[in-house]
């Protein structure tokens, strides 16, 4: 069954490791991430952007698919189904659809409106045992139409949001969605340390996990990051494995055009990448 992300992230914070959020786009994505989590005895968060939810015909479809797959695959590790960068209305829809966790991204509002809307989502979600992620300081880049300028978060504003009782907090520290440019300056650990000092035991979230060097990932975890989001990297390895399959002409051999065969190499690449990240984040055998 699906669980709130609260307990798994509190354990991660106390244990100085991070739980991976891996975004799902279809059945193959979901199946491979769940398999990797079960085989590595790792808690996991399945992220769903509003764009991906629409692509999969709606949040109710996604929640029903994930719940059924957990049952059919006999998954026993903790799994949270989480809305990624949700709007106010999107968060409410996911709460109604059966998600176990939601992110309300109010970072594009002024801090007072962000606080007001975040408080309302917290009250609704917590009444149903659903965890809530908030954001201060927009994450740079673009993901499914959500565009952020990469602003570094104000630690005092982070504390204001944390004091509302949010379960996890995403704070901009120079991280971006998508592929990092060659001139990227790296994560701002000074700001991260200041946010950690202000928010105490609050699990912090690092968006844009793709392409951040391993040593920076480990340092971020040491400074309080307990949830790390990975999306682009899974998309890249899926695309590359699928490309190699087609360029090798395997889709023309026998019934290699069968979608189950055509998509298998890409799916396997996702599973390998998720396992790699779970080892890096330290969540293996922490279920």
Phi, psi and omega in degrees: 000157178286147178230158172298153178278353188301306184296316182296324181282326175296321176295320180296318179299313181292328183266001178060045170224179180229149174263134180277135166259120180245120183288142179251149181233342180192190182296317182300314179304310184297313182301314184292322179292318178296319177299315180298318180296315181294315183293332180260006180050048184241138169295156183209150176241125177266115181267141178227115174283165178295326177295317179292323177298317178296318179301322181271020173079004175136159183295327178295320177298315181298312181298319180293318180297311183296316180298317180294321180292322177300319179290309184294325181273358180056049179281128182247348179282157180294130180231126174249138175256117196234130173286130183256127180051052183280148170282173179300311180290323179297319179298317180295323178294320180291324176299316180290331185280345179109014173294151180261357182201146179220151170248126169257115181264095178258020186294340180274354175270165168296159187300323181294317179290324176301314179298314182299310183290322178297318179300318181295318178294320178301314182299316180292312184293313183295333177294342180246009178076024182259134181279157185228134172248137176239170181223141173229130182079106188296138174286134183290164177088194184225137176218114180049045175086350176273113186248130179234149182272355179082029181292140175282135185288150174273118181304326179292322176291325177300317179296321180299319178288317180300322182293348177287342182101019177295151186274336180203151186228124173267125181232129180294125178227033181096001179278153181222159173278153176085200182277130181287137179287162182298332183265016179299136186273353180094175180286146179267092184287336178296315178293319180300317179297321179293320178295317179300318180296321183285327189259351174063243185276003180297123175297129179260153185241133177251108175276164178068043184292342181291125173090354176284128181304148184303321182294326176290322177301312182295322179292321178298320177297318178300331182265015172111359177286126184240354179218128181234127183267133178229125179222299185304319183298322177292322178296320182294315182288327176297314181296318182293316180294321178294318178301314181297321179298315182287317180295334177280357178076014183291338178288347180256004179260120182059234176253040180296346178280349177304126183308328181293330177274320182298322184270350185298315180298319178295319179297318179297324179294322176298314181300317179296319181293318179297317177300316178303316181290322179298321177295315180297319183285343178085018184267357179297134180061031177246010181288000000 
